[in-house]
Amino acid sequence: MIFVHELGHYVAARLFGVDIEKFSIGFGKPILQWQSKGVQWRLGWIPLGGYLKLRGENPDEQKDGLAGSFQSKPWWQKALIGFSGPFANLLLGVLLFIVSFLLPLKISDQRPVIARAEGLAARYFAAGDSIQNVNGKQIRGFGDFLENLSLESANKITVIRGGQAEQLTISPSELDSLLQSVYPAVRARVGEVIPKTPAYHAQLKPGDEILMVDGVEVTDWYAMRNLVISSGADSVSLLVKRGGQLLRKDIRLESSLSTGSQKAIGIMQEQPVTYVRHFSLGEALSLGLRNSLNFVSMNYQMLYKLLLNPSQLKKNVGGPVMIVSLSQQVGSKGFSYSLLFFASISLMLMIMNLLPIPILDGGLILFACVEGLIGRPIPSKVQTALQSIGFMLLMLLMVLAFYSDISSEVLRYLSK
């Protein structure tokens, strides 16, 4: 993904006639290097990024009047060269999203069984109903049930109730209110543990079944969740069944950018039903584009929330350990999910590099746009000073990411 990023810069620089001195993947002394077409290609021993060295790129380099110098180019070409790296990551991310949907995708879902129905839904469904068929299609999971409902014509639904098949007909006009008040049966069992959360530090594991919260017995996910989030204390005591063993876990409650003021412990519900979905090329294109857009939009919203609440930075930044932890969770779901994970990282590279911070591509684009507005380059001393500040901020962020990783693993180890 770093290679694709730098390749984007490389192509744009070549297009605008800027001479390229070095193309490096990794930092530090090169493990491998060679010269080709005037470019020194390098593979550095520190695998934490890469860079493209352009002639006349540094602000303290004077314009030499040669067409091959970066500083001699008009502002809009500088901006496009800066944007080309993140744009390459955007293209890669979208492509990987699309390809992942073209491959057989293993879907995790809830059982198509109703736990409770409220309001309008209670006219049609009852607790314990097992949904068998919707509009002539066999139903494999609760999400599958929702996806096969029609917004254009009456829905014919077959459920098993008390051992007998029942036929239901629901009009499209009733779907919105109905779907907000029908809930699938979900056991109080852990499906995933989110890294760097209290549940992760307390070593809750997928498959753990929560029997009690603060001494109150729970029968399903909804009761367990309500007791956790409505607790007025700083922590909750869980009685957990793991295999044939009963464990007592005292877990802190913690708010996050995603939960807002609501406190949680950091677990996701188990989805016991799995089936394989196959998408057509048109569906894969649509899903790939929509998911890419949603991912980028969601992360910019999270960055905005982080800007308003900087105290959450340590919880939401991660380094190699977090990436390994997440990749292991995703990899266990299959190759398609690995592609989705790589696509997400590629889009994150675009998002972070476009931040208007000197030393990042967003800073270069900002300098170029200011040059276009004022009609001359920003003084080299000012650019150098701002880039030094940006470099220090980037190094501090990297240190914080490593510290966050290490401290999270230490907390998890001490909870054994």
C-alpha positions in Angstrom: 0.0 0.0 0.0 3.0 2.3 0.7 4.3 1.3 -2.7 1.0 2.2 -4.4 1.0 5.6 -2.5 4.5 6.5 -3.7 3.8 5.2 -7.2 1.0 7.7 -7.4 3.4 10.5 -6.6 5.9 9.0 -9.1 3.4 8.9 -12.0 2.3 12.5 -11.4 5.8 13.8 -11.0 6.8 12.1 -14.3 3.7 13.5 -16.0 4.7 17.1 -15.0 8.3 16.6 -15.9 9.8 16.6 -12.4 13.1 14.8 -12.0 12.9 11.9 -9.4 16.1 11.2 -7.4 14.9 8.4 -5.0 12.0 6.0 -4.6 12.2 4.3 -1.2 10.0 1.8 0.5 11.0 1.8 4.2 13.4 4.2 6.0 17.0 4.0 7.1 19.9 2.3 5.5 18.9 0.3 2.4 18.8 -3.4 2.4 18.6 -3.3 -1.4 19.2 -0.5 -3.9 19.7 -0.1 -7.6 19.8 2.7 -10.2 17.4 2.8 -13.1 16.4 5.7 -15.5 18.0 8.2 -13.2 16.2 7.0 -10.1 17.7 5.4 -7.1 15.3 2.6 -6.0 15.7 1.6 -2.4 14.3 -0.9 0.1 14.9 0.5 3.6 15.3 -1.7 6.7 12.7 0.2 8.8 9.3 -0.8 7.4 7.3 2.1 8.6 6.6 4.0 5.4 8.3 5.2 2.3 9.1 8.4 0.4 9.8 9.8 -3.1 12.6 12.3 -3.3 12.0 14.9 -6.0 14.6 17.3 -7.4 14.1 20.7 -5.7 11.4 19.4 -3.4 12.8 20.9 -0.1 11.7 24.5 0.4 15.3 25.6 1.2 16.4 24.5 -2.3 16.5 27.5 -4.5 14.8 27.5 -7.9 17.5 26.6 -10.4 15.4 27.5 -13.4 15.5 24.0 -14.7 12.2 22.4 -15.8 12.9 19.3 -13.8 12.9 21.1 -10.5 9.7 20.7 -8.3 10.0 24.3 -7.1 9.9 25.6 -10.7 6.5 24.1 -11.3 3.2 26.1 -11.1 1.3 25.8 -7.8 -1.5 23.6 -9.3 1.0 21.0 -10.5 2.6 20.9 -7.0 -0.8 20.4 -5.5 -1.7 17.6 -7.9 1.7 15.8 -7.2 0.9 16.0 -3.5 -2.7 14.7 -4.1 -1.6 11.9 -6.4 -0.3 9.6 -3.6 -3.5 9.7 -1.5 -5.5 9.4 -4.7 -3.7 6.2 -5.6 -4.6 4.8 -2.1 -8.2 5.8 -2.7 -8.2 3.9 -6.0 -6.6 0.9 -4.4 -9.0 0.9 -1.5 -12.1 1.1 -3.8 -10.7 -1.6 -6.1 -10.0 -4.0 -3.1 -13.5 -3.3 -1.8 -15.0 -4.2 -5.2 -12.8 -7.3 -5.6 -13.7 -8.5 -2.1 -17.4 -8.4 -3.0 -16.8 -10.3 -6.2 -15.4 -13.2 -4.2 -17.6 -15.5 -2.2 -18.2 -13.6 1.0 -18.9 -15.5 4.3 -21.7 -13.7 6.1 -22.1 -13.9 9.9 -25.7 -13.4 11.0 -28.2 -13.9 13.8 -30.6 -16.8 13.8 -33.9 -15.8 12.1 -35.8 -16.2 15.3 -37.8 -13.4 16.9 -37.0 -12.5 20.5 -39.7 -9.9 20.9 -41.9 -7.7 18.8 -43.3 -4.3 19.9 -45.9 -1.8 18.6 -47.0 -2.6 15.0 -44.7 -5.6 14.8 -46.6 -7.3 17.6 -49.6 -7.5 15.2 -47.6 -9.9 13.0 -44.8 -11.5 15.0 -44.6 -13.2 18.4 -41.6 -14.2 20.5 -40.2 -17.5 19.3 -41.3 -17.1 15.7 -38.8 -18.8 13.3 -38.8 -17.0 9.9 -38.6 -19.6 7.1 -39.4 -17.9 3.9 -39.7 -14.4 2.5 -41.2 -13.7 -0.9 -40.4 -17.2 -2.1 -36.8 -17.2 -0.8 -35.5 -19.5 1.9 -34.2 -17.5 4.9 -30.8 -18.3 6.5 -30.4 -15.5 9.0 -32.1 -12.4 10.5 -30.1 -10.0 8.2 -31.1 -12.2 5.3 -34.7 -11.8 6.3 -34.4 -8.0 6.3 -32.6 -7.9 3.0 -35.2 -9.9 1.2 -38.1 -7.7 2.2 -39.6 -5.7 -0.6 -40.3 -2.0 -0.6 -42.4 -2.2 -3.7 -44.9 -5.0 -3.2 -46.7 -6.9 -0.4 -44.3 -9.2 1.5 -45.3 -12.9 1.9 -43.6 -14.3 5.0 -43.7 -17.8 6.3 -43.0 -18.4 10.0 -43.0 -21.4 12.3 -45.1 -20.7 15.4 -45.7 -23.4 18.0 -44.7 -26.0 15.5 -47.1 -24.8 12.8 -46.5 -22.8 9.7 -48.1 -19.4 9.6 -48.5 -17.1 6.6 -48.0 -13.3 7.1 -48.6 -10.5 4.6 -47.0 -7.1 5.3 -47.3 -4.1 3.0 -44.3 -1.9 2.1 -45.9 1.1 3.9 -45.6 -0.8 7.2 -42.0 -1.8 6.9 -40.3 1.2 8.4 -42.2 1.2 11.7 -42.2 -2.6 11.8 -38.4 -3.0 11.4 -37.7 -0.6 14.2 -39.7 -2.8 16.7 -38.8 -6.4 16.0 -35.7 -7.9 17.5 -33.8 -11.2 16.8 -33.0 -13.7 19.5 -29.5 -13.0 20.6 -27.7 -14.9 23.4 -25.5 -13.0 25.9 -22.4 -14.5 24.3 -19.3 -12.6 23.2 -18.7 -12.6 19.4 -15.7 -10.2 19.2 -13.6 -8.3 21.6 -12.6 -4.8 20.4 -8.8 -4.2 20.9 -7.8 -1.6 23.5 -11.1 -1.7 25.4 -11.8 -2.7 29.0 -13.1 -6.1 27.8 -9.9 -6.7 25.9 -7.7 -5.8 28.9 -9.8 -8.0 31.1 -9.2 -10.9 28.6 -12.8 -11.6 27.7 -12.8 -14.0 24.7 -15.1 -14.8 21.8 -17.5 -17.5 23.0 -17.6 -16.4 26.6 -21.2 -16.5 27.8 -22.3 -13.8 30.3 -24.6 -15.2 32.9 -24.8 -12.3 35.4 -24.1 -8.6 35.5 -23.6 -7.2 39.1 -25.3 -10.2 40.5 -28.4 -9.9 38.2 -29.1 -12.9 36.0 -29.3 -12.2 32.3 -31.0 -14.3 29.7 -30.1 -12.5 26.4 -27.9 -9.8 24.9 -30.5 -7.1 25.4 -30.8 -7.6 29.1 -27.1 -7.8 29.5 -26.4 -4.7 27.5 -29.0 -2.6 29.4 -27.6 -3.6 32.7 -24.1 -2.6 31.6 -24.8 0.7 30.0 -27.3 1.8 32.8 -24.8 1.0 35.6 -24.1 4.1 37.5 -20.7 2.7 38.7 -17.3 2.9 37.1 -17.2 -0.8 36.6 -19.3 -3.9 36.3 -18.9 -7.4 37.7 -19.6 -10.2 35.2 -20.1 -13.9 35.8 -18.8 -15.5 32.7 -19.0 -19.1 31.5 -16.1 -20.3 29.4 -16.4 -23.9 28.5 -17.1 -25.7 31.7 -15.5 -23.0 33.8 -17.1 -20.1 35.7 -15.1 -16.9 35.8 -15.6 -13.6 37.7 -14.6 -10.5 35.7 -14.6 -7.0 37.1 -14.5 -4.7 34.1 -14.2 -0.9 33.9 -16.8 1.0 32.0 -15.4 3.4 29.4 -16.8 5.9 26.9 -15.4 6.3 23.4 -15.7 8.4 20.3 -18.2 5.8 18.9 -20.4 5.5 22.0 -20.2 9.2 23.0 -21.3 9.8 26.6 -22.5 6.2 26.9 -20.2 3.9 28.7 -19.5 0.3 27.5 -16.9 -2.5 27.9 -16.0 -3.1 24.3 -17.7 -6.4 23.1 -19.8 -7.3 20.1 -22.5 -9.9 20.0 -22.1 -13.4 18.7 -23.5 -14.1 15.3 -23.8 -17.9 15.2 -25.2 -18.3 11.7 -22.8 -18.3 8.7 -23.6 -18.6 5.0 -21.9 -17.6 1.8 -23.1 -14.7 -0.4 -22.3 -14.3 -4.1 -22.7 -10.8 -5.6 -22.9 -9.9 -9.3 -20.5 -7.5 -10.9 -23.1 -4.7 -10.7 -23.7 -5.4 -7.0 -20.0 -5.6 -6.2 -19.4 -2.2 -7.9 -22.2 -0.6 -6.0 -21.3 -2.2 -2.7 -17.6 -1.4 -3.2 -18.2 2.3 -4.0 -20.8 2.7 -1.2 -18.7 1.0 1.5 -15.6 3.1 0.5 -17.6 6.3 0.7 -19.1 5.3 4.0 -15.7 4.3 5.4 -14.1 7.7 4.4 -17.1 9.7 5.7 -17.2 7.8 9.0 -13.5 8.3 9.7 -13.6 12.0 8.9 -16.5 12.3 11.4 -14.4 10.4 14.0 -11.5 12.7 13.4 -13.8 15.7 13.9 -15.0 14.2 17.2 -11.4 13.5 18.2 -10.6 17.2 17.5 -13.4 18.2 19.8 -12.3 15.6 22.5 -8.5 15.2 22.3 -8.4 13.2 25.5 -9.6 10.3 23.5 -6.5 10.3 21.3 -4.6 7.6 23.2 -7.5 5.2 23.0 -8.0 5.7 19.3 -4.4 5.6 18.0 -2.6 2.3 17.3 0.6 1.0 15.9 1.9 -2.4 14.6 0.5 -4.4 17.6 -3.0 -3.1 17.0 -2.8 -3.8 13.3 -1.6 -7.4 13.9 -4.4 -7.9 16.4 -7.0 -6.7 14.0 -5.6 -8.5 11.1 -5.7 -11.8 13.0 -9.3 -11.3 13.9 -10.2 -10.4 10.3 -8.0 -13.1 8.7 -9.9 -15.8 10.6 -13.0 -14.8 8.7 -11.5 -15.6 5.3 -9.7 -14.0 2.4 -12.5 -11.7 1.4 -12.4 -10.1 4.8 -8.6 -9.7 4.6 -9.1 -7.8 1.4 -11.6 -5.6 3.1 -9.1 -5.0 5.9 -6.4 -4.0 3.5 -8.8 -1.8 1.6 -9.6 0.0 4.9 -5.9 0.6 5.7 -5.4 2.0 2.2 -8.2 4.4 2.6 -6.9 5.3 6.1 -3.5 6.2 4.4 -5.4 8.5 2.1 -7.4 10.1 5.0 -4.3 10.7 7.2 -2.0 11.9 4.5 -4.6 14.5 3.4 -4.6 16.2 6.8 -3.2 19.7 6.4 -0.1 19.0 8.5 3.3 20.1 7.1 5.4 17.1 6.2 2.3 15.2 5.1 0.8 15.4 1.6 -2.0 17.6 2.9 0.6 20.1 4.1 2.2 20.2 0.6 -1.2 20.7 -1.0 -1.9 23.5 1.5 1.4 25.3 0.7 0.7 25.0 -3.0 -2.8 26.4 -2.6 -1.5 29.3 -0.5 1.0 30.0 -3.3 -1.8 30.1 -5.8 -3.8 32.6 -3.7 -0.9 35.0 -2.9 0.8 34.6 -6.2 4.2 33.5 -4.8 5.7 30.6 -2.8 5.6 30.8 0.9 9.1 31.9 2.1 11.4 28.9 2.4 12.3 29.6 6.0 8.6 29.6 6.9 8.0 26.3 5.1 11.1 24.7 6.7 10.0 25.8 10.2 6.5 24.5 9.7 7.7 21.2 8.3 10.0 20.8 11.3 7.0 21.3 13.5 5.0 18.9 11.4 7.8 16.3 11.6 7.9 16.6 15.4 4.1 16.2 15.7 4.3 13.1 13.4 7.1 11.6 15.6 5.1 12.3 18.7 2.1 10.6 17.2 4.2 7.5 16.3 5.6 7.4 19.9 2.1 7.7 21.2 0.9 4.8 18.9 3.7 2.5 20.1 3.1 3.5 23.8 -0.6 2.9 23.4 0.1 -0.5 21.9 2.5 -1.5 24.6 0.5 -0.2 27.5 -2.6 -1.9 26.3 -0.8 -5.3 26.1 0.8 -4.8 29.5 -2.7 -4.1 31.0 -4.0 -7.3 29.3 -1.0 -9.3 30.6 -1.4 -8.1 34.2 -5.1 -9.2 34.2 -4.1 -12.8 33.8 
